[in-house]
Every structure is written in C-alpha cells, then in structure tokens.
Amino acid sequence: TEEQLVPGHALCMRKDSPFHGLADFGNSFLSRFAGTTCSSPLLANITLIDTPGVLSGRKQRDGRDYDYSAVVEWFASRADMIIFMFDAHKLDISDELRSVMEKLKPHQDKIRIILNKVQQIDTQQLLRVYGALMWSLGEVLRTPEVPRVYMGSFWDQDASNTAADWRNSNALAELLEREKVDLVRELCALPQNTIMRRVSSLVKRARSVKVHAYIIHYIRKQIAGWATVTVWDKGAKQRDLVDNLEKNFPLAAQRYNLPLGDFPNSERMKAKMQDINDLREIPRLDKRLVTDLEKMLQTDIPLLLERSVVRTGARSYLS
C-alpha cells in the first residue's frame, strides 16, 4: 500500500492511536507532529518514532516553542528501545542533548547508540571518535556501563575518498554488515519480548510506589517526632526535611530496609514535595497495602512469568 500521512491533531484523536496523551503538549507541538503508515515486514508490529535533532546555543532556546525534553521523556517512558544517532564526522553533545539524556537515565536499559556515517572517516579517526563517544556517554550518563554502540553508514551519500576505502576492504565491509544485521535482529526481536518488558515495567513501578510511600511515611514521622519535643513551627521542620532530601534518603533506606537504588531523583522529588503545604494531610501509610504489594512482587509476578513462558523442547519463548 502507498504511504499515508496523518497530521498530528488527527493522529491524537484516532481511536486506535497510542498518542492521545500528546494532546497535553498543545498546538505548538501537534502542528509539528505527524505520522505515516506504509507496508513493511519490519513495521508489522513496530512503530518507529523519528524525533528532531537536538539543538545547541541560541537555537536551543529560541528554536523550540514546546517542551522538547518533556516530549522526549513521554515517548521514552512508553518505548521499548531508544536509539541515539551520532554522526562520526561531527560528534557533539550539546547542552540540550545532555538535558535529554539526563531525563532518560531511568530508561538506560532501553538506550542504544548508532555511530552513523562512519565511511566519512578513516579507521584511525574512527578509533578516536569511538573512544571520545564512549567517554562522553560515560560523563553524561554517569555510569561505566555505557549502552550498546552500533556502527554503520545509514545514508546513501557516501562520496568521500574514505568511503571507497571502506567498500574496497572486505574486513571493514563485513564489519558494517554485521553491525547492521545485529541492529535489525534486535529490532525484529522487540515484539517477541513485549510481555517480559511489560512485566519488568510493572515490577519497576511497584518498587517505586513502595519507596515513595515510605519516603512520605518517614518525613511524616520526623515531623511528628519533632512536635513532641519542641513548639517550633512544624512547617519550618517540613521545609528543612524536604530541602535536605538527599541526606534523608539514606536514613529512610536504612530504617525501612529499602534499596537506595530504588529511590527517585532527589531534586525532582523535592520540587514535587515543595508544592505540598502540609504532608501530614496525606493519609498514613497502610502497612496492609505494603504487604499486598510485596506479595504481588514475590508471588504473583513469578506466576505471571511462568504462565507467559511456553516451553517447546529445549527452547523457551514468550507466547
């Protein structure tokens, strides 16, 4: 079938569309958002989202009239894979890209990197660019375990002298082909692993809910304990506790035996909590609900996974 272009406003209103939530970003975004349908075996169960390139300097401030980082975060929370593409001949990590990658830290397991247009540089330059990219990613993501990096030349305009060197070298040509095959194989495997990713996301959200509940519980108890020994303003005590969340997180983790790695970003949590006038107005922690949550994680989730796995001979795959 021929390609069909669907404008952003119409795409958000279609009953079968997963993009209804994008309407919250307003006309400025929707007027720049569009979808297209086409016939392709790869796209039978996959939707590809092509975002605009990141900007730098004044373009970053003046070139967007919508919250680009928030839109990217919206897609990232729903995507099964996030691909960053860097041109090998002009590797640059702008402030906007740093901001975007900062927001995507909770989704690091989904991130893949493509070092594109490698045929525009020779092999010696490629080694330098690859090393610089790995160092930059480690700095931005603040982790020694950087995402999988694919190398390729996904465009049809390689007319440079180095492009001929790549084509004339069997080893280099085979390298690009293997990288392409690995990338396509991983993309094609996404629909098969949907159930496992959905269960993983459910577990992640459940653990997050438990930690958030205990954070509020800890802050409430600190305010209540303060009230028994002093007549000082309880609001001031709440503000002090919220302003020092990064110090209170380890204390709460130790008291309630919670993994510190499950705790949210302290600055974002702080911004949310500062909008609450009195945390004591939030209902008390119901330990029975926490018990039910732990039962789900320890019993129900393993049963769900067992039912999702179909065993045929020596091979297991998701139904």
BELNOR-V530235 format. One line per field, one symbol per residue. phi: phi as a letter, one per 40 degrees, with the letter a starting at -180 (. if undefined). A space follows every 50 residues. Layout:
BEGIN
phi=???
END
This chain:
BEGIN
phi=.ccbcbcdccccccccccbdcccccgcdcccbbabbbacadccdbbbcbb ccccbagcdccbcbbacccccccccccbccabbbbbcccacabccccccc ccccdcbdcccbbbccfcccbccccccccccccccccccccfacccccbc baacabbcbcccccccccbccccccccccccccccccccdccbccccccc ccccccccdccccccccccdccccccccbabccccccccccccbdcccdc cccccbfbcccccccccccccccccccaccccdcccccccccccccccbc cdcccccccbbbgcbbacc
END
